[in-house]
């Protein structure tokens, strides 16, 4: 596997195999099994430049944009990425307190209610250009607000970040 395979549009069929794994079948007949999709740019490139790694963690192929794949292939890759990058999505901010320089958040996520501490609001809370907000808590866990504009007003006011 010396040459990287670039996958554009519908040149390949990708099927979900199980937790974080897919099989790849190119329309020229080449087949690859047990590949793991990973983002080359995990913060900024959610749908572009997805590498497919062999069980030996060597790159087999690169998907330029998963939005250009056939729906079944796109869903297989997205499912693996969601499993691998399982970051709770914050849907509401229930409480925010500051004590001794720590911010303590209580939030509702797609996995239920969570509480966490933020040590440094400037480095541990990132407001990204696309409307997402990323949090890194004191235990190095990650949380995400997928779109800050979709939060209710009360939650929005409790974030306390520079927009």
Residue pairs with C-beta under 8 A, 6 or more apart in sequence:
1 54
1 58
1 60
4 59
4 61
4 62
5 26
5 30
5 60
5 61
5 62
6 61
6 62
6 64
7 24
7 61
7 62
7 63
7 64
7 69
8 64
8 65
8 68
9 68
9 69
10 27
10 68
10 69
10 70
10 73
11 26
11 27
12 24
12 25
12 26
12 27
12 61
12 69
12 73
13 24
13 25
13 27
13 70
13 72
13 73
14 22
14 23
14 24
14 25
14 69
14 72
14 73
14 76
14 77
15 22
15 23
15 25
15 72
15 73
15 76
16 22
16 75
16 76
16 79
16 80
17 23
17 33
17 34
19 83
20 36
20 37
20 80
20 83
20 84
21 34
21 35
21 36
21 80
22 35
22 36
22 37
22 52
22 76
22 77
22 80
23 31
23 32
23 33
23 34
23 35
24 31
24 32
24 33
24 35
24 52
24 60
24 61
25 31
25 32
32 52
32 54
32 60
32 61
34 54
34 55
35 52
35 53
35 54
35 60
35 61
36 52
36 53
36 57
36 80
36 84
37 50
37 51
37 52
37 53
37 63
37 77
37 80
37 81
37 84
38 50
38 51
38 53
38 81
38 84
39 45
39 46
39 49
39 50
39 51
39 81
39 85
40 49
40 50
40 51
40 62
41 48
41 49
42 85
43 126
43 128
43 134
44 128
47 65
47 66
47 67
48 64
48 65
48 66
49 62
49 63
49 64
50 62
50 63
50 66
50 77
50 81
51 59
51 61
51 62
51 63
52 59
52 60
52 61
52 62
52 63
53 59
53 60
54 60
63 69
63 77
66 74
66 77
66 78
67 74
69 77
87 142
87 143
87 144
88 109
88 110
88 111
88 114
88 142
88 143
88 144
89 109
89 110
89 143
89 144
89 145
89 146
90 107
90 108
90 109
90 133
90 135
90 143
90 144
90 145
91 107
91 108
91 109
91 110
92 107
92 108
92 151
92 152
92 154
92 155
93 105
93 106
93 107
93 108
93 151
93 154
93 155
93 156
93 158
93 159
94 106
94 107
94 108
94 113
94 155
95 104
95 105
95 106
95 158
96 103
96 104
96 105
96 106
96 158
96 159
96 160
97 103
97 104
98 104
101 119
102 117
102 118
102 119
102 138
103 117
103 118
103 121
103 160
104 115
104 116
104 117
104 118
105 115
105 116
105 117
105 118
105 135
106 113
106 114
106 115
107 113
107 114
107 115
107 116
107 143
108 114
109 143
114 143
116 135
116 137
116 138
116 139
116 141
116 143
117 137
117 138
118 124
118 125
118 135
118 136
118 137
118 138
119 138
121 160
121 161
124 135
124 136
124 137
125 133
125 134
125 135
125 136
125 161
126 133
126 134
127 133
127 148
127 161
127 162
127 163
128 134
131 146
131 147
131 148
131 149
132 144
132 145
132 146
132 147
132 148
133 144
133 145
133 148
133 159
133 161
134 142
134 143
134 144
135 142
135 143
135 144
135 145
136 142
137 143
145 151
145 159
148 156
148 159
148 163
151 159
